[in-house]
Amino acid sequence: MGETDVKETRRRIAAHLVGRERELELALAAVAAGRDLVLEGPPGTSKTTMLKAITEEWGIPLFFVEGNADLSPAKLVGHHNPARVLREDYSADNFVAGPLVEAMREGGFLYIEEFNRAPEDTLNTLLTAMADRAVEVPRVGLVEAQPTFRVIASMNPFDNVGTTRLSTSVSDRLNRIVIGYQDAESERGIVALRTGLIGPLADRIIPDAVAVTRATREHPDVRQGSSVRGAIDCALVAHELFELRDLVEPSDTDYQATLFDAMLVSLSGRIHVDEAAETSPERVLREIWEDHFILEPARAEPG
């Protein structure tokens, strides 16, 4: 990939990827240099969006794989069609390619989400592909990767339930970019862009939806808070509730009550309460709502 192409890709993608200029530049540099990559960060931080944008710009196929305990080496590499094996015996013609072999043959990006949830023997299957850009498939032969083939993984650092520690052999072959949450201004921009809400009421809803969503990440009883997707849904649900309740110009009381209902719908399933805390998502959201609408305005008052 030429230097001009990479710069032009960065410019075009950055125009519609809010608040991710640095991470985009790092990811482009890594894949343009021919390196494999792991993107480490919580859900909803534009990892998949950024990767889709890069492959679409370059016209490269993107193969998605979900990392879980059921992801076996055979599912990753491929298998021989059982019915045809019984009729014809083993041959290269009845081999059904898995996403790894497909990505290698087509020069695509193999994107493995929740990488550290996959079994260790499955991850070890990738070692040869990453080191030699080729894999030996029994009864098929050597599969060599096209030059644009890359292995891209993503991991959530906050969720260690059901995950495994990456071996040194695997981590040594991956470059790493840590992707955190955007700042408040960027998240307000994302919500405005994704919802398309405009007008005086939207100008009020969007900052509040972002503020209460960001507060879920800082609450002491929450193990993992909501991503910006929660703020997007909170704004959309609130907007619909105002219309259903005929609240064109709601009073402060009606506005706050309606936003709380939208918070319950959009955020209660997205936050993971610490198991040691004797509370519930609903109680946590009530506390956040009170902090935002009752305590914070009071602190800002003079005297």
Secondary structure, 3 states (H helix, E strand, C coil): CCHHHHHHHHHHHHCCCCCCHHHHHHHHHHHHCCCCEEEECCCCCCHHHHHHHHHHHHCCCEEEEECCCCCCHHHHHEEECHHHHHHHCCCHHHEEECHHHHHHHHCCEEEEECHHHCCHHHHHHHHHHHHHCEEEECCCEEEECCCCCEEEEEECCCCCCCCCCCCHHHHCCCEEEECCCCCHHHHHHHHHHHHCCCCHHHHHHHHHHHHHHHHCCCCCCEEECCCHHHHHHHHHHHHHHHHHCCCCCCCHHHHHHHHHHHHHHHHCCCCEECCCCCCCHHHHHHHHHHHHHHHHHHHHCCC
